[in-house]
């Protein structure tokens, strides 16, 4: 009887460990949908949405800078020694003129599902702070 009880305990322990390991393995830390705000001042903030994907060697996705014009990420890098992120995209202004978007930030709360990226967002000649949270 004791052997059977001990065997059941071992099976339960193995299943628990496997479940914890599966939850902890989310893949690349930037994968997912990120939302937040950026702007040149606290009073002038615009909503932004960034969707990032990782395909073993390349960071890709889209940036929606708060208007109807979403732009594909042209350059995307993560320096995992400092947890810094660099994104570039070619967007358009309200008149349809090209506008370069550059996002430089630091990944924080890396172990959490709702990790954040904070830093500087530049759209054309306008620069300001931003904060993105992974959904």
Secondary structure by P-SEA (a helix, b strand, c coil): caaaaaaaaaaaaaaaaaaaaaaaccccccccbbbbcccccccbbbbbbbbbbbcccbbbbbbcccccccccccbbbbccccbbbbbbbbbccccccbbbbbbbbbbccccccccccbbbbbcccbbbbbccccc
